[in-house]
Amino acid sequence: MANYLYQDILIESGDVVLDAGRNPVLIQDRAVIAQDIKHAIIESNLAVYLIAERSPSKKADARTQLELLVEEDVRLVPGTVRIEEVDDGRIYIFAETLEFGGVSAEVNLD
């Protein structure tokens, strides 16, 4: 059995993902960190504010708040978080982890 630092149940669209045997799908290490980042952003409602806001200065403020929120994760290298708003309803988050290299997450609010 492999040794993992982090292990969790895979959640997609708010539901637990099940395998063919109807057991929860497990994710490890880098995928756990990405999922935790995504859930922190969704739970904060900052992504909704960023997408809904039209003022460039308020959007920049919301993006900074999102970066600071993600930076709170102690598993990430400080200063490596990057947020990109691709189009309405979709945000990409990129960062470097301490143990596993680069990690990315997508928050889709459609």
TORPA-4810 file (N, C-alpha, C, O; in nm, 3 decimals):
<nodes>
NODE_1_0.084_-0.118_0.000_0.000_0.000_0.000_0.088_0.125_0.000_0.185_0.134_0.076_M
NODE_2_0.055_0.219_-0.083_0.133_0.342_-0.097_0.111_0.433_0.023_0.004_0.434_0.084_A
NODE_3_0.213_0.510_0.054_0.203_0.608_0.162_0.175_0.744_0.103_0.247_0.791_0.015_N
NODE_4_0.070_0.808_0.152_0.032_0.941_0.106_0.035_1.036_0.224_0.007_0.996_0.337_Y
NODE_5_0.068_1.161_0.199_0.058_1.262_0.304_-0.086_1.302_0.326_-0.129_1.323_0.440_L
NODE_6_-0.162_1.312_0.216_-0.301_1.356_0.224_-0.387_1.262_0.141_-0.347_1.217_0.034_Y
NODE_7_-0.505_1.232_0.193_-0.601_1.150_0.119_-0.741_1.198_0.154_-0.769_1.232_0.269_Q
NODE_8_-0.828_1.199_0.055_-0.964_1.248_0.074_-1.056_1.181_-0.026_-1.011_1.109_-0.116_D
NODE_9_-1.184_1.204_-0.011_-1.286_1.155_-0.104_-1.303_1.259_-0.214_-1.308_1.378_-0.185_I
NODE_10_-1.311_1.215_-0.339_-1.329_1.305_-0.453_-1.471_1.359_-0.454_-1.568_1.284_-0.448_L
NODE_11_-1.482_1.492_-0.463_-1.611_1.561_-0.471_-1.615_1.636_-0.604_-1.525_1.713_-0.635_I
NODE_12_-1.720_1.613_-0.683_-1.741_1.688_-0.807_-1.885_1.735_-0.812_-1.978_1.658_-0.788_E
NODE_13_-1.904_1.861_-0.844_-2.037_1.923_-0.851_-2.115_1.902_-0.722_-2.236_1.883_-0.724_S
NODE_14_-2.044_1.906_-0.610_-2.109_1.893_-0.481_-2.145_1.752_-0.439_-2.206_1.734_-0.334_G
NODE_15_-2.109_1.652_-0.517_-2.143_1.514_-0.487_-2.017_1.428_-0.476_-1.915_1.455_-0.539_D
NODE_16_-2.028_1.325_-0.393_-1.920_1.228_-0.381_-1.917_1.145_-0.510_-2.020_1.097_-0.555_V
NODE_17_-1.798_1.128_-0.568_-1.782_1.047_-0.689_-1.763_0.902_-0.646_-1.682_0.871_-0.559_V
NODE_18_-1.841_0.812_-0.709_-1.836_0.670_-0.678_-1.773_0.593_-0.793_-1.790_0.629_-0.910_L
NODE_19_-1.701_0.485_-0.760_-1.644_0.400_-0.864_-1.748_0.297_-0.908_-1.863_0.302_-0.864_D
NODE_20_-1.709_0.204_-0.993_-1.801_0.104_-1.047_-1.861_0.016_-0.937_-1.971_-0.035_-0.954_A
NODE_21_-1.791_-0.002_-0.827_-1.842_-0.082_-0.716_-1.922_0.000_-0.616_-1.956_-0.049_-0.508_G
NODE_22_-1.952_0.125_-0.651_-2.030_0.217_-0.568_-1.956_0.256_-0.440_-2.018_0.285_-0.338_R
NODE_23_-1.824_0.256_-0.447_-1.740_0.301_-0.337_-1.687_0.440_-0.369_-1.666_0.472_-0.486_N
NODE_24_-1.666_0.524_-0.268_-1.612_0.657_-0.294_-1.474_0.649_-0.358_-1.391_0.567_-0.319_P
NODE_25_-1.451_0.736_-0.457_-1.320_0.745_-0.521_-1.230_0.828_-0.430_-1.268_0.936_-0.385_V
NODE_26_-1.111_0.777_-0.405_-1.015_0.846_-0.320_-0.914_0.922_-0.404_-0.874_0.876_-0.511_L
NODE_27_-0.874_1.038_-0.355_-0.770_1.117_-0.419_-0.657_1.137_-0.317_-0.678_1.127_-0.196_I
NODE_28_-0.538_1.166_-0.369_-0.423_1.179_-0.283_-0.342_1.305_-0.314_-0.346_1.359_-0.424_Q
NODE_29_-0.271_1.348_-0.212_-0.168_1.450_-0.218_-0.205_1.574_-0.300_-0.287_1.654_-0.255_D
NODE_30_-0.148_1.591_-0.419_-0.170_1.712_-0.499_-0.318_1.735_-0.530_-0.365_1.849_-0.524_R
NODE_31_-0.392_1.629_-0.561_-0.535_1.642_-0.592_-0.614_1.685_-0.468_-0.712_1.758_-0.481_A
NODE_32_-0.572_1.642_-0.351_-0.639_1.683_-0.226_-0.619_1.833_-0.204_-0.713_1.904_-0.168_V
NODE_33_-0.498_1.880_-0.226_-0.469_2.022_-0.208_-0.552_2.105_-0.306_-0.611_2.206_-0.267_I
NODE_34_-0.557_2.064_-0.433_-0.636_2.136_-0.533_-0.783_2.138_-0.495_-0.849_2.242_-0.507_A
NODE_35_-0.835_2.025_-0.448_-0.976_2.020_-0.409_-1.003_2.109_-0.288_-1.106_2.176_-0.282_Q
NODE_36_-0.912_2.110_-0.192_-0.928_2.195_-0.074_-0.927_2.343_-0.111_-1.006_2.421_-0.058_D
NODE_37_-0.839_2.382_-0.204_-0.835_2.520_-0.251_-0.968_2.558_-0.316_-1.026_2.663_-0.287_I
NODE_38_-1.015_2.471_-0.403_-1.141_2.496_-0.474_-1.257_2.512_-0.375_-1.337_2.604_-0.388_K
NODE_39_-1.265_2.424_-0.277_-1.375_2.431_-0.180_-1.364_2.555_-0.092_-1.467_2.614_-0.057_H
NODE_40_-1.243_2.595_-0.055_-1.226_2.717_0.025_-1.276_2.839_-0.052_-1.341_2.926_0.005_A
NODE_41_-1.245_2.845_-0.181_-1.289_2.957_-0.263_-1.441_2.958_-0.278_-1.504_3.063_-0.264_I
NODE_42_-1.499_2.844_-0.304_-1.645_2.836_-0.320_-1.714_2.875_-0.190_-1.811_2.951_-0.193_I
NODE_43_-1.666_2.824_-0.077_-1.728_2.854_0.052_-1.713_2.999_0.093_-1.795_3.050_0.169_E
NODE_44_-1.609_3.067_0.045_-1.587_3.207_0.081_-1.681_3.303_0.008_-1.701_3.416_0.054_S
NODE_45_-1.738_3.261_-0.104_-1.822_3.345_-0.191_-1.745_3.458_-0.259_-1.806_3.543_-0.324_N
NODE_46_-1.613_3.461_-0.245_-1.534_3.564_-0.311_-1.536_3.547_-0.463_-1.530_3.646_-0.536_L
NODE_47_-1.544_3.424_-0.511_-1.547_3.400_-0.655_-1.674_3.458_-0.716_-1.671_3.515_-0.824_A
NODE_48_-1.784_3.442_-0.646_-1.911_3.498_-0.695_-1.900_3.650_-0.703_-1.943_3.710_-0.801_V
NODE_49_-1.842_3.710_-0.602_-1.823_3.855_-0.601_-1.732_3.899_-0.716_-1.762_3.998_-0.784_Y
NODE_50_-1.624_3.826_-0.739_-1.531_3.860_-0.846_-1.601_3.855_-0.982_-1.583_3.945_-1.064_L
NODE_51_-1.678_3.753_-1.004_-1.745_3.735_-1.133_-1.857_3.837_-1.153_-1.879_3.885_-1.264_I
NODE_52_-1.928_3.869_-1.045_-2.042_3.960_-1.055_-1.999_4.106_-1.066_-2.071_4.188_-1.122_A
NODE_53_-1.884_4.139_-1.013_-1.838_4.278_-1.008_-1.794_4.326_-1.146_-1.732_4.252_-1.222_E
NODE_54_-1.827_4.452_-1.179_-1.789_4.511_-1.308_-1.683_4.618_-1.295_-1.614_4.650_-1.392_R
NODE_55_-1.668_4.674_-1.176_-1.568_4.778_-1.154_-1.428_4.716_-1.154_-1.402_4.623_-1.077_S
NODE_56_-1.338_4.766_-1.239_-1.203_4.709_-1.244_-1.130_4.714_-1.109_-1.059_4.620_-1.074_P
NODE_57_-1.147_4.821_-1.035_-1.077_4.831_-0.907_-1.135_4.733_-0.804_-1.060_4.675_-0.725_S
NODE_58_-1.266_4.714_-0.804_-1.328_4.618_-0.712_-1.297_4.475_-0.752_-1.283_4.387_-0.667_K
NODE_59_-1.286_4.450_-0.884_-1.245_4.316_-0.931_-1.102_4.286_-0.886_-1.071_4.174_-0.845_K
NODE_60_-1.014_4.386_-0.895_-0.875_4.368_-0.852_-0.870_4.340_-0.702_-0.791_4.258_-0.657_A
NODE_61_-0.954_4.409_-0.626_-0.960_4.386_-0.481_-1.007_4.244_-0.451_-0.951_4.176_-0.365_D
NODE_62_-1.111_4.198_-0.521_-1.163_4.062_-0.501_-1.058_3.958_-0.540_-1.045_3.856_-0.472_A
NODE_63_-0.983_3.982_-0.647_-0.877_3.890_-0.689_-0.768_3.883_-0.582_-0.716_3.775_-0.553_R
NODE_64_-0.732_3.998_-0.525_-0.633_4.001_-0.417_-0.682_3.924_-0.295_-0.606_3.850_-0.233_T
NODE_65_-0.810_3.942_-0.261_-0.867_3.869_-0.148_-0.864_3.718_-0.172_-0.837_3.640_-0.081_Q
NODE_66_-0.893_3.678_-0.296_-0.886_3.535_-0.331_-0.743_3.482_-0.318_-0.722_3.374_-0.263_L
NODE_67_-0.647_3.558_-0.366_-0.507_3.516_-0.356_-0.466_3.502_-0.210_-0.398_3.405_-0.175_E
NODE_68_-0.507_3.596_-0.126_-0.473_3.588_0.016_-0.540_3.469_0.083_-0.480_3.404_0.169_L
NODE_69_-0.662_3.439_0.043_-0.732_3.323_0.097_-0.657_3.194_0.063_-0.636_3.109_0.149_L
NODE_70_-0.617_3.181_-0.062_-0.545_3.062_-0.106_-0.408_3.055_-0.040_-0.362_2.947_-0.004_V
NODE_71_-0.343_3.169_-0.023_-0.211_3.175_0.040_-0.213_3.125_0.184_-0.108_3.087_0.237_E
NODE_72_-0.330_3.123_0.248_-0.340_3.075_0.386_-0.312_2.926_0.398_-0.282_2.878_0.508_E
NODE_73_-0.321_2.852_0.289_-0.294_2.708_0.292_-0.145_2.687_0.316_-0.062_2.725_0.234_D
NODE_74_-0.112_2.624_0.429_0.029_2.607_0.467_0.102_2.506_0.379_0.224_2.494_0.390_V
NODE_75_0.031_2.434_0.293_0.094_2.337_0.204_0.147_2.402_0.077_0.210_2.335_-0.005_R
NODE_76_0.121_2.532_0.059_0.164_2.605_-0.061_0.286_2.690_-0.034_0.308_2.736_0.079_L
NODE_77_0.366_2.711_-0.137_0.481_2.801_-0.129_0.428_2.944_-0.132_0.359_2.982_-0.226_V
NODE_78_0.460_3.024_-0.030_0.411_3.162_-0.027_0.455_3.240_-0.150_0.568_3.227_-0.197_P
NODE_79_0.364_3.322_-0.202_0.394_3.407_-0.316_0.377_3.342_-0.452_0.404_3.406_-0.554_G
NODE_80_0.334_3.216_-0.457_0.323_3.148_-0.586_0.180_3.141_-0.639_0.157_3.089_-0.749_T
NODE_81_0.084_3.190_-0.563_-0.056_3.180_-0.605_-0.085_3.279_-0.717_-0.049_3.396_-0.709_V
NODE_82_-0.152_3.230_-0.821_-0.193_3.314_-0.934_-0.338_3.281_-0.967_-0.374_3.164_-0.980_R
NODE_83_-0.421_3.383_-0.981_-0.564_3.368_-1.012_-0.588_3.424_-1.152_-0.544_3.535_-1.183_I
NODE_84_-0.658_3.347_-1.235_-0.694_3.394_-1.370_-0.843_3.375_-1.390_-0.896_3.265_-1.373_E
NODE_85_-0.910_3.483_-1.428_-1.051_3.477_-1.462_-1.059_3.466_-1.614_-1.034_3.564_-1.686_E
NODE_86_-1.093_3.348_-1.664_-1.091_3.322_-1.807_-1.212_3.386_-1.875_-1.197_3.458_-1.973_V
NODE_87_-1.327_3.360_-1.824_-1.449_3.420_-1.875_-1.550_3.421_-1.761_-1.520_3.375_-1.651_D
NODE_88_-1.669_3.475_-1.788_-1.769_3.482_-1.682_-1.802_3.343_-1.630_-1.843_3.254_-1.705_D
NODE_89_-1.784_3.326_-1.500_-1.820_3.201_-1.436_-1.707_3.100_-1.420_-1.730_2.993_-1.365_G
NODE_90_-1.587_3.132_-1.466_-1.477_3.035_-1.455_-1.348_3.104_-1.410_-1.305_3.205_-1.467_R
NODE_91_-1.287_3.046_-1.306_-1.163_3.100_-1.250_-1.063_2.986_-1.239_-1.098_2.876_-1.195_I
NODE_92_-0.938_3.012_-1.278_-0.830_2.915_-1.262_-0.736_2.964_-1.153_-0.705_3.083_-1.144_Y
NODE_93_-0.692_2.870_-1.070_-0.599_2.900_-0.963_-0.474_2.816_-0.985_-0.483_2.695_-1.005_I
NODE_94_-0.358_2.879_-0.981_-0.230_2.810_-0.996_-0.143_2.843_-0.876_-0.142_2.956_-0.828_F
NODE_95_-0.069_2.742_-0.827_0.022_2.763_-0.715_0.125_2.651_-0.713_0.111_2.551_-0.783_A
NODE_96_0.226_2.669_-0.632_0.329_2.567_-0.610_0.312_2.511_-0.470_0.298_2.586_-0.374_E
NODE_97_0.312_2.378_-0.459_0.306_2.315_-0.328_0.447_2.293_-0.274_0.544_2.294_-0.350_T
NODE_98_0.457_2.274_-0.146_0.587_2.249_-0.084_0.641_2.112_-0.122_0.761_2.097_-0.144_L
NODE_99_0.554_2.010_-0.129_0.598_1.873_-0.151_0.575_1.819_-0.292_0.645_1.725_-0.332_E
NODE_100_0.480_1.874_-0.367_0.435_1.807_-0.490_0.447_1.890_-0.617_0.395_1.849_-0.721_F
NODE_101_0.511_2.003_-0.613_0.524_2.085_-0.732_0.399_2.168_-0.759_0.327_2.206_-0.667_G
NODE_102_0.374_2.195_-0.886_0.262_2.280_-0.925_0.127_2.214_-0.903_0.112_2.092_-0.914_G
NODE_103_0.030_2.297_-0.872_-0.107_2.251_-0.854_-0.199_2.355_-0.918_-0.171_2.474_-0.915_V
NODE_104_-0.308_2.307_-0.974_-0.406_2.400_-1.032_-0.546_2.352_-0.998_-0.570_2.234_-0.977_S
NODE_105_-0.637_2.448_-0.994_-0.777_2.417_-0.966_-0.863_2.509_-1.050_-0.824_2.621_-1.081_A
NODE_106_-0.979_2.461_-1.086_-1.075_2.540_-1.163_-1.201_2.553_-1.082_-1.254_2.454_-1.031_E
NODE_107_-1.250_2.676_-1.069_-1.378_2.702_-1.004_-1.472_2.748_-1.113_-1.451_2.852_-1.176_V
NODE_108_-1.578_2.670_-1.135_-1.676_2.700_-1.238_-1.808_2.729_-1.170_-1.868_2.639_-1.110_N
NODE_109_-1.856_2.852_-1.179_-1.975_2.893_-1.108_-2.098_2.898_-1.197_-2.198_2.960_-1.160_L
NODE_110_-2.093_2.836_-1.311_-2.211_2.833_-1.399_-2.319_2.744_-1.343_-2.425_2.730_-1.404_D
</nodes>
